[in-house]
Amino acid sequence: MTRDPADLIAADYLDGAREMAAANRPYLAHLLAEEAARRTTDPVTAAGIRASFPDPATTREETD
């Protein structure tokens, strides 16, 4: 992996998103996936990435 963020590609961000999801860090996973989707040229693929890592702030369930 490179240290220069400009050299990263969508797959790098998607790998990071998967790692953060596995580490139970859903917000970081969402942010990385959002960047992966932004760097993806195919709109269908980008939508699939976004659907796989939804914003935890909008999907969180409140418990009483």
N, C-alpha and C positions, 0 to 999 in steps of 0.2 A: 504494500500500500504506500501511497505517496503522502508527503506532508503538505503539499500545496493543494488546497481545496479546488483550485481552478482545474487541476488535472483529474479530479474525480469524475466518474461517469455515473449514470443512473443505477447501474448494477452495484456500485460501491455503496451508494446510499441505501439501496434496498437490502443489501447484506447487513448494514448497520441497523436498519429498522428491524430486521429479523432477530438480530442479537439483542437489541433492547427489549423487544417483545418477550423473548425467552428469559430475560433478566427481570421481567415484571416491571418494566419502565414504559408504560403505554404512551405517555405523552412524548417522550423522546422518540419512540418508535414512529409515532404519528408525524412528528416533524421531519424525521429522516425520510419517511415514505413520501411525504408531501414534496420534498426536494427531488426525490427520485421521479415522481410523477411529473414535476415541472420540467425535468430534463428529458423526458420521454417524448418522442415526436408523434407517436401513435395515440390518438385520443382514447381509443378503446382500452389500450394497455394502461394508460394513465388512470382511467376511471377504475380499472380493476385494482390497481395499486392502492388508490384512495379508499376503495371499498374494503380492502383487506386490512387497512390500518386506520379505522375511523377516529375522529377526534374524541378522546376520552371525556372531554368536558361536555360534549353533546350526547354521549351514550351512557354516562354514569347514572346509576340507579341510586336514589336516596333511600336510606333505611331509617326507620323511626325507632 
